[in-house]
Amino acid sequence: MSSRGISGGAGKIEAMATLESPIKSVIGDKTAAALAKAFGITTVEDLLRHYPRRYIARGELSDISELHDGDEATVLAEIASCKLRFANGRKILEVVIEDGSKESISLTFFNQPWREKDLRVGRQGMFAGKIALYKGKKQLSHPDYELIPDGDDVDAALANFAGVFIPVYPSTAKFPSWKMSKCVEIALDSLDPIPDYLPADVIEKYGYPTLHQAFEQIHRPQSLEESESARARLTFDEALLLQLVLASRKAELAQQSATPRTIRQGGLVTEFEQRLPFSFTDGQREVNSEIEADMSKAHPMHRLLQGEVGSGKTVVALRAMLAVVDSGGQAALLAPTEVLAQQHFSTITRLLGQLAEAGTLGASEHGTQVSLLTGSMSAAAKKEVLTRIANGDAGIVIGTHALLSQGVEFKDLGLVVVDEQHRFGVEQRDSLRSKAVLPPHVLVMTATPIPRTVAMTIFGDLDVSTLRQLPSGRSPISTHVIPTLEKPHYLTRAWARIREEVEKGHQAYIVAPRITAPDKESKSSVITDRDREMAKLLGVTMDEEIQESGEMNSVEELAPELATGELKGLRLAPLHGKQSSELKEETMKAFSSHQLDVLVSTTVIEVGVDVPNASTMVIMDADRFGVSQLHQLRGRVGRGSVPGLCLLVTTAPEGSLAMERLSAVAGTLDGFELSRIDLDQRREGDVLGRAQSGSKSQLRLLRVLRDEDLIEKARTLAQELIAQDFTLAKYPALAAEVAELRAEEQSTFIDKG
């Protein structure tokens, strides 16, 4: 009946299994090894949580027309022809299958003429493999297949291995959907009754099936309504457990003690505000008040500060740091890159002026010292900074991962500010927090606007402050797409526009997706590591629809080409992450002080870089970046009184998904709207972070945009349960699930503290 059956099976099941049982105890060693290799499935629960993508009704043939080149497909179809021919000394069996539509698929078997006896015209079966195109026609080479036994009762035959609805699973060519279905069947038949961790009153309140019923009905539904009910229960479980993790962590944080940090009247904060050359926006004042109230309490603040590009998050964070210094403590700002750390240091010392010169002649009586600590500093410079941190002279410390290393000791660390926090793992943040005597207050900043559902799902343990209003004096940014395939002369005009801006005394950025030329760099994903990290933060996986074969511009290739060509005569320099720290710092200082006209850079200038005189940005291969990243990049221009211009250069064809992304960016400056577009255009994945395949912390069903109402319902219930008792002592089974989920977190984005 089958071309390749499940080998190594356990035969008749004698002992009953639990969710924790090793899968090999149920289906045999060989098949278990194949499951582990292909999907990371090692336990019965792992297998049962490998959910069907869809169902085919009994007797319903798959729609071949919906299959595309490269798809891993499983189709239910009928054999239309079967011919054996000879070519170059080989026997080639060619089979054509149809599903009743106008399209068909060719199956090719080399030197296996014996299959002709099974693959007779008129027989139906399930065929699996990778779709390829040959002379414009779809084909499967050496597919795996499962034929329906001969007989008049096709429904009954299908029921032997498929039930009323045939589940179609995520699969591979070597482990097709029906093999997965057979494994699931064996597991379900061998399963002991599953104890339910969801309280009975909750199951009754929402009309959900029990956990055992949900597993049974999602894999072997008798109706689509039954499968939908099971899927709703299992999706709710994911949302609830996630919200319980967040709510319990927030409750635990509220139990911790912290030193209240209050602003001294007439002190450092007061003098800082008097010296500022601008007034806070209404939004900044509101957030200042929220942070001030939080830090005056006897338990640690844990607040997320999100805001539009250029909304003034840094000055709000600086005011919070000064409040801690005012109370006799120290503040640390953790940045992910040396370029960003250096930029924060320059911005903060410039904003403070004499207030950053404590201990020097003529300094303000309320001043402090601001220190920068990075890994590339000389041993002598690092020793001097470490001394100032240890004795408390450095009230504000700005640094990279070097702040986390041994030997960095604070006298009284009262506030930790984490910029672009998704780039740091749990252990790194905990390492910095551990340098405080009492738990410090924590302020997390992100420049990427986050949709409300994502904030609920990822940042549920943090209080959220949002800055939408741009400070006065910020100029509008106009954005245009340059489609070089249709209009190559537009790029020539872009270089001319940079010359015009430089002649007016302004500066420009040119961004490229690569550092080195394509022939010197192995072909890697067109989507950057930063974009992948942002995708994980938002609970998604990037949809890499761009072909890998296309060439990309690189900084090392583009900079000299422009310097000797279109931009000859302009003061131009490259900037990228592989340069030495000294060269990067020197280049940024030269650009900031207008000793350079044009900076040809990678995305190292994406956040934190503030050069008000920069008016123009050209992003090469803009289709290689995500929506949120493009929004961040263009935020580097228009930061002063000069209107900003951003040009998105692309070879993407009209009508493509990539062009839709670029048009969306060009169409609005609303980062919150773009963040929804960004998330909506990506395939959603693991919200918890880099969870291991098969672990409970991997979200399989929950979708943060689609399931907003469900997440809200789960969040409300989680808060009610935790408010009653954050240990969940009344519900030990549920408490055990939450504890297991927390224990499994690998490098999660949930624990911002």
C-alpha positions, 0 to 999 in steps of 0.5 A, spaced: 500 500 500 505 504 501 512 506 498 515 507 504 512 505 511 513 508 518 519 503 519 521 502 526 514 502 529 512 499 536 507 495 533 501 494 538 501 499 544 502 495 550 503 501 555 500 507 555 503 514 554 503 520 557 505 527 554 512 527 557 513 520 554 519 519 549 516 519 542 521 513 541 517 509 546 511 510 542 513 509 535 520 506 535 527 508 535 528 509 527 522 513 526 523 517 532 530 519 530 527 522 523 522 526 527 527 529 532 532 530 526 527 533 522 522 537 527 526 537 534 520 532 536 522 528 542 516 527 546 509 525 545 507 532 547 512 535 542 508 531 537 501 532 539 503 540 538 505 539 531 499 541 529 495 541 522 496 547 517 489 545 514 485 539 512 482 536 506 475 533 506 475 525 505 475 524 497 477 532 496 483 532 491 488 538 492 488 544 488 494 543 484 494 550 481 495 553 488 502 550 488 509 553 486 516 552 485 520 550 491 513 548 495 514 542 499 507 539 498 502 533 499 497 532 494 491 528 494 490 526 487 488 521 481 493 518 476 491 520 469 497 516 466 503 512 467 508 510 462 515 507 462 520 509 457 528 508 456 533 514 455 541 513 455 540 506 458 536 508 464 528 506 465 524 512 466 517 511 469 513 518 468 506 518 472 501 524 471 497 526 477 490 530 476 486 533 481 480 535 477 482 542 475 486 544 469 493 543 472 497 536 473 503 534 476 508 529 473 512 524 477 518 521 475 522 515 477 529 513 475 530 505 474 524 503 478 520 500 473 516 495 478 512 501 480 508 501 474 504 495 477 502 500 483 501 506 479 495 504 475 491 509 471 485 511 476 488 510 482 488 515 488 493 517 493 497 522 497 503 524 493 509 528 497 515 532 495 518 538 493 515 542 487 520 543 481 518 546 474 521 543 468 519 546 461 514 550 465 510 544 468 510 542 475 513 535 477 515 531 483 522 527 482 522 521 486 516 523 491 513 519 497 506 517 496 501 513 499 496 509 495 489 508 497 487 501 496 483 498 490 476 498 491 469 501 490 469 505 497 474 510 497 471 514 503 472 507 507 479 506 504 481 514 506 478 513 513 483 507 514 489 512 515 485 519 514 479 520 518 473 524 516 478 530 515 485 529 512 490 533 516 495 536 512 502 537 517 508 541 516 512 536 513 519 535 509 520 530 503 523 525 507 517 525 512 511 527 508 504 529 511 501 522 512 507 519 515 506 525 521 499 523 521 500 516 522 505 517 528 500 522 531 494 516 530 499 512 534 500 517 539 493 519 540 491 511 541 496 510 546 495 516 550 493 516 558 487 521 559 491 528 560 490 532 566 488 539 564 491 545 567 486 549 565 481 550 571 474 547 570 471 553 571 475 557 566 473 551 561 466 552 562 466 559 562 469 560 555 466 553 552 472 550 551 474 542 550 478 539 555 486 539 553 485 531 551 479 533 547 483 539 544 488 534 542 484 529 539 479 534 535 485 538 532 488 532 529 482 527 528 476 532 527 469 530 525 467 537 523 471 543 521 467 546 527 470 541 532 477 543 529 476 550 530 474 549 537 480 545 539 484 550 535 481 556 539 482 552 546 490 551 544 491 558 542 488 561 548 492 556 552 498 559 549 496 566 550 494 565 557 501 561 559 504 567 556 500 572 560 501 569 566 509 569 565 508 576 564 503 578 570 507 573 575 514 576 573 511 583 574 508 581 581 514 579 583 518 585 581 513 589 585 515 585 591 522 587 591 525 593 595 528 599 591 531 605 594 526 611 592 530 616 587 526 623 588 528 630 585 531 635 589 528 642 589 533 646 586 538 641 584 541 638 578 534 636 575 532 643 576 538 646 573 538 642 567 531 644 565 533 651 566 539 650 561 535 646 556 535 651 549 528 648 548 522 646 552 519 639 553 513 637 549 507 635 552 508 628 551 515 628 554 512 632 560 507 626 561 512 621 561 517 625 565 511 625 570 510 617 570 518 616 571 518 621 576 512 617 580 515 610 579 522 612 581 520 615 588 517 608 590 520 603 594 520 598 589 523 598 582 521 601 576 520 597 570 518 601 564 518 601 557 519 608 553 517 607 546 517 613 541 517 615 534 524 617 531 526 623 533 521 624 539 526 626 544 527 619 548 534 621 550 533 627 553 527 624 557 532 618 559 537 623 561 532 627 566 531 620 569 538 619 570 539 626 573 534 625 578 538 618 580 544 622 581 540 628 585 539 623 590 546 620 591 546 614 586 549 613 579 545 611 572 548 606 567 546 607 560 547 600 556 548 601 548 548 595 543 554 598 539 560 602 540 558 607 535 551 608 539 554 608 545 559 614 543 553 618 540 549 617 546 556 620 550 556 626 545 549 628 546 549 627 553 555 631 554 553 636 549 546 637 553 549 637 560 554 642 558 558 645 565 553 640 568 558 634 566 564 637 568 564 636 576 571 636 579 573 641 574 574 649 575 568 653 573 563 647 574 556 648 576 556 646 584 550 641 582 554 637 576 556 630 575 561 626 571 559 622 565 564 616 563 564 612 557 566 605 557 567 600 551 571 594 550 576 598 545 579 603 550 586 602 552 587 599 559 590 605 562 583 609 560 579 603 562 582 603 569 581 611 570 574 610 568 573 604 572 576 608 578 571 613 577 565 608 577 567 605 583 568 611 587 562 614 585 565 620 581 561 618 575 554 619 576 552 617 569 556 611 565 555 610 558 557 603 555 557 597 551 557 590 553 563 592 557 559 595 562 557 587 564 564 585 565 567 583 571 571 589 574 566 594 573 563 596 580 558 601 582 558 605 588 550 606 588 547 603 581 540 606 582 538 606 574 539 602 568 537 605 562 537 599 556 537 602 549 535 598 543 533 592 549 532 587 544 539 586 542 541 584 549 539 577 552 537 576 559 543 574 562 546 580 560 541 585 563 541 581 569 549 582 570 548 589 570 542 589 575 546 585 579 552 590 580 547 594 584 546 593 592 538 593 591 534 592 585 535 598 581 530 602 577 530 600 569 528 604 563 528 600 557 528 604 550 526 602 543 525 607 537 521 602 534 513 603 535 510 597 537 503 595 536 498 595 542 497 587 541 505 586 541 506 591 547 501 586 551 504 580 548 512 582 549 512 587 554 506 585 559 511 585 565 513 593 563 509 599 564 509 602 557 510 610 556 509 612 549 512 619 545 508 620 539 509 628 538 515 630 535 519 636 538 518 643 535 523 645 530 524 638 527 523 638 519 518 634 515 521 628 511 519 627 504 520 620 502 520 617 494 522 610 491 527 610 485 525 604 481 532 603 477 529 598 473 524 602 470 527 609 471 535 608 471 536 616 470 532 617 477 539 614 480 543 619 476 538 625 479 539 622 486 547 623 486 545 630 483 541 632 488 546 630 494 551 635 490 546 640 490 544 639 498 552 639 499 553 646 495 547 649 500 552 647 506 548 640 508 550 633 508 548 626 506 548 619 508 548 613 503 546 606 506 548 600 503 546 593 505 553 590 505 560 591 508 564 588 502 563 587 495 559 580 493 565 576 490 568 577 497 562 576 501 559 569 502 552 570 499 547 570 505 540 573 507 538 579 504 535 581 510 540 584 516 541 581 523 538 587 526 532 586 522 531 579 524 532 581 531 526 586 530 522 580 527 523 576 533 522 582 538 515 583 534 514 575 534 515 574 527 520 571 522 522 575 516 519 573 509 525 572 505 521 573 498 527 576 495 532 572 491 539 570 493 542 571 487 541 578 486 547 583 487 547 588 493 551 594 493 557 594 499 560 600 502 567 598 500 565 598 493 560 604 493 564 609 497 570 609 492 566 608 486 562 615 488 568 618 490 571 618 483 565 618 479 558 621 481 560 625 487 567 626 485 570 632 489 566 631 495 568 630 502 566 622 503 568 617 507 565 610 509 563 607 515 561 600 517 562 595 523 568 592 521 572 598 522 576 599 528 573 603 534 578 609 533 576 609 526 569 609 527 569 614 532 574 619 528 569 618 522 563 620 526 566 626 529 568 628 522 561 628 520 558 631 526 563 637 525 562 637 518 569 635 516 565 630 511 560 632 506 557 624 505 557 618 509 557 611 506 555 607 511 551 600 513 546 600 518 550 602 524 547 609 523 540 606 524 539 609 531 542 614 536 546 618 530 544 625 531 547 630 526 542 636 525 545 638 518 544 632 515 538 633 510 539 627 505 539 620 505 539 615 499 538 607 501 541 603 496 537 596 495 532 599 500 528 592 498 533 589 502 531 592 509 524 591 513 519 597 514 521 598 521 528 599 519 527 603 513 523 608 518 529 608 523 534 609 517 530 615 514 530 618 521 537 620 521 535 626 516 530 632 518 533 632 525 534 640 524 531 646 521 532 643 514 527 639 511 529 631 510 529 627 504 530 620 503 530 616 497 529 609 496 533 605 491 530 599 488 530 594 483 524 590 485 519 590 480 512 593 480 507 589 484 512 585 488 511 585 496 518 588 496 515 594 492 509 594 497 513 595 503 517 601 500 511 604 497 508 604 505 514 607 507 514 613 502 506 613 504 507 615 511 511 618 517 507 614 522 511 609 525 506 606 529 502 605 522 508 602 519 509 597 525 503 594 523 504 593 516 511 591 517 508 585 522 502 584 517 507 582 511 511 577 515 510 570 517 509 570 524 513 566 529 516 565 536 514 571 540 518 569 546 525 569 542 530 564 540 526 558 543 528 551 542 524 547 537 519 543 541 519 547 547 513 550 550 516 557 550 515 556 542 508 559 540 505 555 534 498 558 534 498 565 537 498 571 532 499 577 535 495 581 530 489 576 528 488 574 536 488 581 539 481 579 542 484 573 545 490 576 548 486 581 551 481 576 554 487 572 556 491 578 559 485 579 563 484 572 566 491 572 568 491 579 571 485 576 575 489 570 577 495 573 579 492 578 583 488 573 587 495 569 588 501 570 584 504 563 586 498 560 583 497 555 589 490 554 588 492 551 581 498 547 582 497 544 575 497 551 572 503 553 576 507 548 574 506 549 566 508 557 568 514 555 572 516 550 566 515 555 561 519 560 565 524 555 566 525 554 558 526 561 556 533 561 552 534 568 550 528 571 551 525 578 549 520 577 555 524 578 561 526 586 560 528 586 567 
